[in-house]
Amino acid sequence: MIDKKVNIDEGITYNVFKNNEEVAQENPPEGEGKGEAQEVHESVTPAGELFIPEVVREPKIKYFRVPRLGCYYVAALTYDSHLFEGALDKASENFFITKQKKEEQEKAKEEKEADIERERAEKEAAGESYTKPQVEWEKIEEPPYESLQEKYVVCLDTLGQDRQFSEEEKKFVLDFVKFFSIQWEFREKKQLEIDKMKKVEASIENNEFKETQYNDAIEKINNNAKTDMGNSEFNITEETTEFYTLYFQTRSLCAYLSSSPMKEKLLALKDYKIIKYPKVIQMLYYMLGKKKEDICEPDTNKMKWKKAKEFLNENLLEELQKYTPLGPKEGVPPRYRLLNNIEKMLEDYTNMEEIEKYSIVISLVLKWLKDSINVRKQDILIRKQTRETLRTERKQAIENEEERKKKREEALHAAIEEAKANWKPEGEGKLENNEEEKEDDDLFTFMEETEEKKKEEDEEEKKEEFTFDNEEFLKNWDEENPENEIPPEVIEDKDDDYELPPPAS
């Protein structure tokens, strides 16, 4: 049955936590075989253990393989668990309440002793005898720790052996389970005591740190961010000043968390059996790429602190410093590691004052997570807007170049037409000069000769061809009207770690 699961309404194992009346009500004998069914159900007693002598005779038995002959025995393992957040909170709260009550009682005792001493002195001065009164004081103790009942089962069978467990074997198992339950409860109570005192000490340290160092630390973080921002190579404009300010604050906060004394406080969380605000650490792990199966209960999203705290080490701090919310990030992560999910999981953590009371370092980790997510989202949007601007500029440049080319062709055509209109073949104009030299009386003869010459010139003109230097014209035109530079094609960034909301309709 390793790694097998049975729902609460399947099989018969859960009956170990019910009494005989509940079992009988759920399984009323009916029809034929009434006596047989009653005999089987009577074997499901007493409460705290369950015994099926012959599994093949119990219809509610669930098999994961083929049925085999044998018996089935279940012992309930129940104990009062103290290792949960509510118990730790209440225990530490009761510690301070009890401490205050004891201090008040001690003060009352001192005042009472002073009153008694004064009354004794007055009586003795008056020559009267004095009997010291007996004062009974309430014994102040911390109330019992809160607990939740945990339920487990220890299951044994003889399937394939076709035999039953003896009474001695069942008693041995039941006694062992009871012993284990007692020890388990004792250890958890002892561990809660340890965690309570750690929390008390941490609360005192946090209060002292908040009063004496916290404001200076935040101011130092902001000043370092301003210095780094001033020395950066980013093109920071008036519109992006706020964005880069937040970015450099996250980098400065990251450096602060990775240095003493915050580093020691963060790594010291490993010593706790119970931790409050576990989602902060869980989301930090997801932000830095940890897998759910490495830190959570099987098939759940609930962090198992016993497993998860092993990742609180120097390597995690190195990963924290390497992380940057800027630039493209390729590779689609699982949904639980999407920034959308991480952001949603942290929505409920709004009371920073309460978190700071518990742990300054966890409050700073939470601040880093929220600020880094905000920077990441803004970076994605800024780069998206930049790409849209570049696409618009490229489109405009292409249109301008097309327009320039069109004007270029038109200018060339117009220049050619103008040149053709002004073009004259060589020798044209000689007829006019010759006509001036002729006398009026020879006009008829001259016209005949001129007509003959004109025919000859027309023949010569036909032999000549109109030419135009296109290359030279275009070269000169291009110098006066240079080409438009076309920006490179805009490539879409991959920002797979965040799902942008759909555009507003």
Sequence and secondary structure as in RCSB ss.txt:
>XXXX:A:sequence
MIDKKVNIDEGITYNVFKNNEEVAQENPPEGEGKGEAQEVHESVTPAGELFIPEVVREPKIKYFRVPRLGCYYVA
ALTYDSHLFEGALDKASENFFITKQKKEEQEKAKEEKEADIERERAEKEAAGESYTKPQVEWEKIEEPPYESLQE
KYVVCLDTLGQDRQFSEEEKKFVLDFVKFFSIQWEFREKKQLEIDKMKKVEASIENNEFKETQYNDAIEKINNNA
KTDMGNSEFNITEETTEFYTLYFQTRSLCAYLSSSPMKEKLLALKDYKIIKYPKVIQMLYYMLGKKKEDICEPDT
NKMKWKKAKEFLNENLLEELQKYTPLGPKEGVPPRYRLLNNIEKMLEDYTNMEEIEKYSIVISLVLKWLKDSINV
RKQDILIRKQTRETLRTERKQAIENEEERKKKREEALHAAIEEAKANWKPEGEGKLENNEEEKEDDDLFTFMEET
EEKKKEEDEEEKKEEFTFDNEEFLKNWDEENPENEIPPEVIEDKDDDYELPPPAS
>XXXX:A:secstr
 TT    TTSSSGGGGGS HHHHHHHS   STTHHHHHHHHHTS STTEEEES GGG TT   SS   S  EEEE
EEEEEE  SHHHHHHHHHHHHHHHHHHHHHHHHHHHHHHHHHHHHHHHHHTT                    EEE
EEEEEEE TTT     HHHHHHHHHHHHHHHHHHHHHHHHHHHHHHHHHHHHHHHHHHHHHHTHHHHHHHHHHHH
HHHHHT  S   TTTHHHHHHHHHHHHHHHHHTSTTHHHHHHGGGG SS SSHHHHHHHHHHTT  HHHHB TTS
S B HHHHGGG SHHHHHHHHH  S S B S   GGGSHHHHHHHTTT   HHHHHHH HHHHHHHHHHHHHHHH
HHHHHHHHHHHHHHHHHHHHHHHHHHHHHHHHHHHHHHHHHHHHHHH   TTTTHHHHHHHHS GGGHHHHHHHH
HHHHHHHHHHHHHS     HHHHHHHHHHHS             BTT        
